[in-house]
Amino acid sequence: MDLYDMSHFYKVIDFTVKTFGAIHHLVNCAGIYPSKPALEISEKDWEAVLNLKAPFFLSKAVAEYFIKEKIAGSVTNSAPTAARMGRPGVAAYSSSKARLVMLTRVLALNGQPMGSVSMPSVRDWWKPKRF
């Protein structure tokens, strides 16, 4: 699936429904991780990494499907600790995930009036190491 091509989003939804009968949950878990010092990041790298087109429009398309089909579905956006903690070499990635967290919060607020649609939640996939 080309996450830069919005026409694929509705095709994936149609394919999934035809194959499995319904959609009840969407997980947005994708990212570009260029590890470069901040002063070496190009405009092209920055734009590619900070692009939230896929999580926004996939969430929108699935929410429309949930409402149309009266399904109590949900959306989860995965945002690692990079959204809250910066590290050297990941300025664009950390910025992108922080933006995703805020987008998720805004979508959740917009999703509340939709009744059965839970829009979306943020999941950390960082787990502390056991010593």
Salt bridges, closest charged atoms under 4 A:
ASP5 OD2 - HIS8 NE2 3.35
ASP45 OD2 - LYS36 NZ 2.38
GLU64 OE2 - LYS60 NZ 2.89
GLU69 OE2 - LYS68 NZ 3.85
ASP124 OD2 - ARG84 NH1 2.60
